[in-house]
Amino acid sequence: MKLETIYGELLEIMKNDMDFVKALSLKEKLEKAIREESCYKTSSKTRVNAIKRVASKDNARPALTCYGVYEDYKVVTDSYHLIAIKEDNMPLKLVTTDNELANKIGKENCIYGNYPNMERILQYDTSNELEMFNLDDLESTCKMGKKDKDTLFTIGTQTFNPQFVKNVIDVLGTNVKIYFQGDLRPLFFVNDKEEIGLVLPIKKY
């Protein structure tokens, strides 16, 4: 239900019959919707910044650290999570040498290297779909994680880095399907544009 609709109904109830039980219920819905929208209203700036966070330049993991193109997907990863989008205006450019493009847009906006087998990486099974988690819980877990780096977020039977999950949601939006691939296997997030987010679980010892 849209915020405007909830707010309109709430005003009508308070103005007319003063049904306090219904008004309280609508007030709670309104507050929940505002919280979700304020935390997860993905703007183009949010999307770009999240993509940049995923596109790691860590040379210690060259095999899975870069930006690449596969069919109509543009893909970034840091080997722990991955995002494959179909947006033309990709904030990061692929360069193979210190060329004119790197000089023009800045080396910090470039990813160097070749991407691994994306066809294999982007394959996923849709037979086991998980329910969407609580977005407020994710937001609060991310805030806790800023103070305690060991803070984890649970989805299904697995635990994940909450910031990695938030990066995926910031790019793909909240209307995603979540597909479980098996214990200690990547979790796949897919939106209605068939853009893909992949997050590797963290193994608890």
C-alpha positions as a printed NumPy array, in Angstrom:
array([[  0.   ,   0.   ,   0.   ],
       [  1.386,   3.421,  -0.955],
       [  2.243,   5.949,   1.735],
       [ -0.232,   8.461,   0.305],
       [ -3.064,   5.899,   0.459],
       [ -2.331,   4.925,   4.07 ],
       [ -2.037,   8.561,   5.122],
       [ -5.29 ,   9.496,   3.338],
       [ -7.215,   6.687,   5.027],
       [ -5.777,   7.656,   8.385],
       [ -6.906,  11.269,   7.981],
       [-10.416,  10.195,   6.947],
       [-10.815,   7.893,   9.951],
       [ -9.603,  10.522,  12.383],
       [-11.844,  13.152,  10.789],
       [-15.011,  11.059,  10.551],
       [-15.737,   8.071,  12.762],
       [-12.633,   8.171,  14.994],
       [-12.162,   4.392,  14.873],
       [ -9.092,   4.38 ,  17.126],
       [ -8.291,   0.675,  16.611],
       [ -8.26 ,   1.072,  12.835],
       [ -6.423,   4.396,  13.108],
       [ -3.726,   2.795,  15.253],
       [ -3.335,  -0.066,  12.771],
       [ -2.982,   2.362,   9.863],
       [ -0.571,   4.517,  11.869],
       [  1.66 ,   1.467,  12.423],
       [  1.493,   0.607,   8.705],
       [  2.381,   4.184,   7.845],
       [  5.367,   4.245,  10.194],
       [  6.617,   0.891,   8.869],
       [  6.283,   2.054,   5.255],
       [  8.128,   5.29 ,   6.016],
       [ 10.962,   3.383,   7.729],
       [ 11.32 ,   0.979,   4.804],
       [ 11.176,   3.715,   2.205],
       [ 13.641,   5.962,   4.011],
       [ 16.121,   3.105,   4.471],
       [ 15.71 ,   1.409,   1.128],
       [ 14.496,   3.929,  -1.407],
       [ 17.203,   3.179,  -3.951],
       [ 18.345,   6.284,  -5.773],
       [ 20.729,   6.266,  -8.718],
       [ 23.427,   7.638,  -6.382],
       [ 22.829,   4.82 ,  -3.877],
       [ 22.978,   2.287,  -6.704],
       [ 26.236,   3.68 ,  -8.079],
       [ 27.885,   3.833,  -4.647],
       [ 26.836,   0.256,  -3.837],
       [ 28.241,  -0.971,  -7.155],
       [ 31.529,   0.79 ,  -6.428],
       [ 31.726,  -0.923,  -3.023],
       [ 31.294,  -4.331,  -4.661],
       [ 33.873,  -3.625,  -7.371],
       [ 36.904,  -4.247,  -5.247],
       [ 40.381,  -3.444,  -6.513],
       [ 42.109,  -5.775,  -4.055],
       [ 45.059,  -7.261,  -5.95 ],
       [ 45.251, -10.148,  -3.492],
       [ 42.233, -11.749,  -5.195],
       [ 42.822, -11.105,  -8.901],
       [ 40.853, -14.114, -10.172],
       [ 37.528, -12.792,  -8.898],
       [ 38.238,  -9.116,  -8.48 ],
       [ 37.253,  -7.013, -11.424],
       [ 34.541,  -5.71 , -13.688],
       [ 33.352,  -7.557, -16.748],
       [ 30.669,  -7.88 , -19.396],
       [ 28.692, -11.068, -20.015],
       [ 25.918, -11.054, -22.655],
       [ 23.772,  -8.035, -21.614],
       [ 25.071,  -8.046, -18.028],
       [ 27.702,  -5.764, -16.546],
       [ 29.264,  -7.477, -13.565],
       [ 31.275,  -6.397, -10.527],
       [ 32.602,  -8.549,  -7.695],
       [ 35.093,  -8.663,  -4.843],
       [ 34.985, -12.491,  -4.67 ],
       [ 32.681, -12.373,  -1.601],
       [ 29.637, -10.898,  -3.33 ],
       [ 28.726, -10.072,  -6.907],
       [ 26.237,  -7.899,  -8.763],
       [ 25.229,  -8.31 , -12.412],
       [ 23.13 ,  -5.452, -13.765],
       [ 21.706,  -4.463, -17.146],
       [ 22.128,  -0.719, -16.769],
       [ 23.998,   1.013, -19.603],
       [ 25.445,   3.749, -17.425],
       [ 27.899,   1.596, -15.498],
       [ 29.895,   3.731, -13.053],
       [ 33.065,   1.682, -13.489],
       [ 34.908,   1.247, -16.778],
       [ 36.996,  -1.746, -17.807],
       [ 40.496,  -0.871, -18.946],
       [ 43.43 ,  -3.157, -19.653],
       [ 46.216,  -0.586, -19.776],
       [ 46.984,   2.821, -18.358],
       [ 45.316,   4.426, -21.357],
       [ 43.44 ,   7.583, -22.228],
       [ 40.214,   6.351, -20.574],
       [ 41.99 ,   5.784, -17.266],
       [ 43.536,   9.245, -17.469],
       [ 40.173,  10.805, -18.313],
       [ 37.943,   9.24 , -15.642],
       [ 40.609,   8.555, -13.022],
       [ 42.302,   5.325, -12.07 ],
       [ 40.08 ,   5.008,  -8.981],
       [ 37.11 ,   4.517, -11.337],
       [ 38.788,   1.735, -13.305],
       [ 39.001,  -2.001, -12.796],
       [ 41.921,  -3.819, -14.416],
       [ 41.933,  -7.465, -15.413],
       [ 39.978, -10.253, -17.062],
       [ 36.821, -11.698, -15.572],
       [ 36.539, -15.465, -14.918],
       [ 33.9  , -17.824, -16.312],
       [ 30.764, -15.7  , -15.818],
       [ 28.509, -18.164, -17.603],
       [ 29.261, -20.725, -14.911],
       [ 29.155, -18.27 , -12.008],
       [ 25.784, -16.75 , -12.948],
       [ 23.924, -20.07 , -13.184],
       [ 21.486, -20.652, -10.324],
       [ 18.669, -23.005,  -9.309],
       [ 15.229, -21.438,  -8.741],
       [ 13.596, -24.497,  -7.14 ],
       [ 14.113, -23.345,  -3.528],
       [ 12.897, -19.766,  -3.002],
       [ 13.277, -18.193,   0.446],
       [ 10.945, -15.659,   2.042],
       [ 12.042, -12.027,   2.03 ],
       [ 13.749, -11.068,   5.28 ],
       [ 12.842,  -8.076,   7.433],
       [ 14.471,  -4.958,   5.977],
       [ 14.478,  -3.148,   9.328],
       [ 16.446,  -6.061,  10.819],
       [ 18.998,  -5.795,   8.012],
       [ 19.356,  -2.044,   8.516],
       [ 19.885,  -2.373,  12.274],
       [ 22.343,  -5.264,  11.783],
       [ 24.371,  -3.14 ,   9.356],
       [ 24.517,  -0.363,  11.972],
       [ 25.713,  -2.836,  14.613],
       [ 28.286,  -4.15 ,  12.137],
       [ 29.923,  -0.731,  11.929],
       [ 30.885,  -1.122,  15.603],
       [ 31.431,  -4.885,  15.637],
       [ 32.91 ,  -6.362,  12.451],
       [ 31.89 ,  -9.882,  13.533],
       [ 28.167,  -9.04 ,  13.318],
       [ 26.393, -11.411,  10.918],
       [ 22.949, -11.497,   9.296],
       [ 20.975, -14.744,   9.01 ],
       [ 18.938, -15.66 ,   5.923],
       [ 17.417, -19.133,   5.94 ],
       [ 19.979, -21.476,   7.487],
       [ 23.077, -19.446,   6.591],
       [ 24.853, -16.352,   7.895],
       [ 26.125, -13.465,   5.782],
       [ 28.002, -10.199,   6.014],
       [ 25.084,  -7.735,   6.435],
       [ 26.78 ,  -4.983,   4.396],
       [ 27.165,  -7.333,   1.42 ],
       [ 23.441,  -8.114,   1.555],
       [ 22.64 ,  -4.397,   1.86 ],
       [ 24.814,  -3.617,  -1.185],
       [ 22.769,  -6.106,  -3.203],
       [ 19.464,  -4.621,  -1.993],
       [ 20.693,  -1.066,  -2.661],
       [ 21.344,  -2.01 ,  -6.292],
       [ 18.593,  -4.513,  -7.095],
       [ 15.832,  -2.974,  -4.947],
       [ 13.641,  -4.587,  -2.298],
       [ 11.397,  -6.443,  -4.759],
       [ 13.719,  -9.412,  -5.215],
       [ 13.387, -13.178,  -5.156],
       [ 15.939, -15.067,  -3.055],
       [ 17.104, -18.501,  -4.188],
       [ 18.83 , -20.965,  -1.854],
       [ 21.481, -23.114,  -3.563],
       [ 22.399, -25.375,  -0.632],
       [ 24.398, -25.096,   2.583],
       [ 27.628, -23.125,   2.252],
       [ 26.63 , -22.198,  -1.298],
       [ 26.027, -18.658,  -2.641],
       [ 22.606, -17.086,  -2.142],
       [ 21.154, -15.539,  -5.309],
       [ 18.972, -12.404,  -5.381],
       [ 17.081, -11.687,  -8.625],
       [ 14.864,  -8.663,  -9.376],
       [ 12.114,  -8.288, -11.981],
       [ 14.669,  -7.114, -14.576],
       [ 16.528, -10.399, -14.027],
       [ 19.473,  -8.51 , -12.573],
       [ 21.431, -10.717, -10.197],
       [ 23.07 , -10.381,  -6.807],
       [ 25.164, -13.173,  -5.301],
       [ 26.4  , -13.299,  -1.708],
       [ 28.658, -15.984,  -0.284],
       [ 27.774, -17.247,   3.22 ],
       [ 30.135, -17.031,   6.164],
       [ 30.97 , -20.382,   7.687],
       [ 30.652, -20.569,  11.462],
       [ 33.265, -22.679,  13.199]])
